[in-house]
Amino acid sequence: MSDRIIAPLDIEDVLQKDLTTMAARCGLTIGIGGTPIPADLGKTLPYAVIYGVGGFRSSKVVDTHAVSIDVYDRRWDLAMAAAGKLAGIVEFLV
C-alpha cells in the first residue's frame, strides 16, 4: 500500500473547467463559474453557476458530493436550452 497522500479535489472547480472546455468544443457560448454570482450577471448571459449543495462521507477516503448547475439567461426558454446542452455535456463527462 502506498503512503502517498492524495489531495482532495475541489469538484466545483474541476467541473467548471471541464464544462468550459467542452462547451467551447461544442460551440456553446456560455459563461461558467462558481459562487458568488457575478455582479454584472445581466451583461454576461447566458451564465451557469455551479453550487456545492451537500454530500456525506462514504468511507475513510471518499466523500460523496452533490452539485447543482443553475443556468441564467434573458428568457426562461433560452436558459432551459442552454441547461439542456450543459446536461448533455455532463452526461458525456460521466
N, C-alpha and C positions, 0 to 999 in steps of 0.2 A: 504494500500500500504506500502511496506517495505521501510525503509530508508537506507537499506544496499547498499553500493557502490560495484559494480561488476567491478573487474579489467579487462582491455582489454586483449584479447588473442593475442599472437604472433603466427599467423596462420602458418607461415612457420616453426616455431619451433614445434608446435603441429603436423603438417603434417609430418615433418621429423621423429619424434618419432614414430608416428603411422605406417608410411611406413617401418621404420627399423624393428619394431616388427613384422609386418605382412609379410614382405619379408622373414625374418628368418623362420617364421612358415610355409611359402610356399616353403621353400627350395631354395629361390633365394639369391645368394651371390652377394651383391652389396653394395658399399659404398653410403651413402646418407647424404647430408649436404646442408648448405646454402652457401651464398657468404661470403667471396671470395672463388673462386675455389682453391683447394689445389695446392701449387707449384709443388708437386710431383704427379700430376694427372696421368701421364703415368704409375706410379707404383701402382696405386690403382684402376685400371679399373676392371670391369665396375663401373661407378660412376654416380649418379644422383644429380643434383643441383636444389634446389627449390628457385625460384625467386619470389618476390612480383612484379607484373607488373602493378599494378594500382588498382583502386577502387573508391568508392564515398560514401558519407554519405547518407544512406537510410532513416534514421529518427534520432531523438534525441539520440537514444540508439543503433542503428545498423549501422555499416559500411559494405558495400559490398566490398569484397576483391578478386582480381584476382591473380592467381599464375600460374607460368609456371614451368614445371618439365622437365629439359633438361638432356638427358642421353648420356654419353660418353663411348666409348669402342674402342678397337683396330681397328674394322672394322664397317662400316655402318650397315651391316646386324645384327651384334651382338648387336649394340646399339638399333636397332629397335626391336629386340626380347626382350631385357630387358625392353625397354619402353612399349611394349605391355603387358608384365607381370605386370609392375607397374600400367599401366592404369586399368587392371583388379582389382588390389588391391584397387585403388582409387574408382572404381565403387562400390566395396564391402563396402568401408567405408562410402560412401554417402548413 
